[in-house]
Amino acid sequence: MVAAGDEVQISELALVAPLQPNPDLKIETLYEDESVLVVNKPGLIPCHPLKPGENDTVINAVVAAYPDVAEAGDKPLEGGLVHRLDNGTSGALIIARTPDAFAAMRTAIRRGDISRRYLALCAGHLEEGIEIAIPIGHHAKNRRKMITPPMNATALSAARPAATLVRPLQRFFRFSLIEARPRTGSRHQLRVHLASIGHPLAGDALYGGPEVVELAPGRFWLHLSEVAFDSRSSGYVTIQAPLPADLDAILTRLSSN
């Protein structure tokens, strides 16, 4: 209790930025100009923290090297992230450096003006190129999971349209290496679409993919290998992300069988 005549001192609390830099976590930069970065996200590292205080994510590492990224976006914990990759996915990740570049890139990705080419290893043999155009919605009981809903009016109204172009590249015993190009941006889109046609990703336990011994728990064979877009600073650019060692080792083993 405060009594009459007591002296009260108030100290101003230091404001802590929600997005803390992490200089100890090194993320490879594939491309940079004054407007945008493209970094090479490793598998099993989250794109951004879910709450203040977390700092073992890609965007925390990027902010340590490029502080302007922290103020570029519209969500304090995401900085200038233009899009996201699942924790288990690796590859090219686009990050804006200014608010204007962020707004332009977000508009471009919503309109489908940013090209994204994934490499994926899926179960079974995909015989020919197809477009998978099946809506995707949230699982009613599992918050981690997305589904292709049954075709009734109620389910479809809660799902989002989604389309993915897939093309086989190489056939192995029990697996196919494919190219996948999403035309929309639903959560888990490539994983759900491939599982819906009976070709789940290698290592993707959540969607029924077969176990692969080289992959750590939570990692699956999906890599964003190339992005192409118009940068406000440099015009049209194409950036490729090299295949990481864990995914390459699986292809080497399958090729030798």
Secondary structure by P-SEA (a helix, b strand, c coil): cccccbbbbbbbcbbbbcccccccbbbbbccccccbbbbbcccccccccccccccccaaaaaaaaccccccccccccccccccccccccccbbbbbccaaaaaaaaaaaaaccbbbbbbbbbcccccbbbbbbbbbbcccccccccccccccaaaaaabbbbbbbbbbcccccccccbbbbbcccccaaaaaaaaaaccccccccccbbbbbcccccccccccccbbbbbbccccbbbbbbcccaaaaaaaaaaaac
